[in-house]
């Protein structure tokens, strides 16, 4: 019961803050591609910039999670040693 209480009080994972960008739309018709070339180009360039930000966010969360996991492992070792 205590374990469930502790889990319930844990912060929500920061990875939830990493929002993937929306994939740009590419029309099927080459005529439409030509007609909306500037808009389509802009959408693709924005996606490329946004996906790089998304990858950086995921990398930062991964690094944070590794540090936290190491700290939790150390805490668990201290706990086990306290029981001896």
C-alpha positions in Angstrom: 0.0 0.0 0.0 2.8 2.4 0.9 4.5 1.6 -2.4 1.3 2.5 -4.4 1.1 5.7 -2.4 4.7 6.6 -3.3 4.1 5.8 -6.9 1.0 8.0 -7.0 3.1 11.0 -5.7 5.8 10.6 -8.4 6.1 13.4 -11.0 4.8 12.7 -14.5 7.6 11.7 -16.8 9.3 14.6 -18.6 9.1 12.7 -21.9 5.5 13.7 -22.0 6.8 17.2 -22.5 8.5 16.1 -25.7 5.8 16.6 -28.3 6.5 15.1 -31.8 5.9 17.5 -34.7 3.1 16.8 -37.1 4.1 15.2 -40.3 3.8 17.7 -43.2 1.2 17.0 -45.8 2.3 16.3 -49.4 -0.4 16.4 -52.1 -0.5 13.5 -54.5 -0.8 15.8 -57.5 2.3 17.4 -59.0 0.1 20.3 -60.1 -0.9 20.9 -56.5 2.7 20.5 -55.4 3.7 23.3 -57.8 0.8 25.5 -57.0 1.5 25.3 -53.2 5.3 24.9 -53.4 6.1 27.8 -51.1 3.7 26.6 -48.4 4.8 22.9 -48.7 8.5 23.9 -48.6 7.8 26.0 -45.5 6.0 23.1 -43.8 8.8 20.7 -44.5 11.5 23.1 -43.3 9.5 23.7 -40.1 9.1 20.0 -39.6 12.8 19.4 -40.0 13.6 22.1 -37.4 10.9 20.8 -35.0 11.9 17.2 -35.3 15.5 18.2 -34.3 14.1 19.9 -31.2 12.0 16.8 -30.5 15.1 14.6 -30.7 17.0 17.0 -28.3 14.1 16.8 -25.9 14.1 13.0 -26.0 17.9 12.9 -25.5 17.7 15.2 -22.5 14.9 13.1 -21.0 16.9 9.9 -21.6 19.9 11.4 -19.9 17.8 12.6 -16.9 16.2 9.1 -16.6 19.6 7.5 -16.5 20.8 9.8 -13.7 17.5 9.1 -11.8 17.8 5.4 -12.3 21.4 5.5 -10.9 20.2 7.5 -7.9 17.3 5.1 -7.3 19.7 2.1 -7.5 22.0 3.7 -5.0 19.0 4.4 -2.7 17.9 0.8 -3.0 21.4 -0.4 -2.1 21.3 1.8 1.0 17.9 0.5 1.9 19.0 -3.1 1.5 22.2 -2.4 3.6 20.0 -0.8 6.3 18.0 -4.1 6.6 21.1 -6.2 7.3 
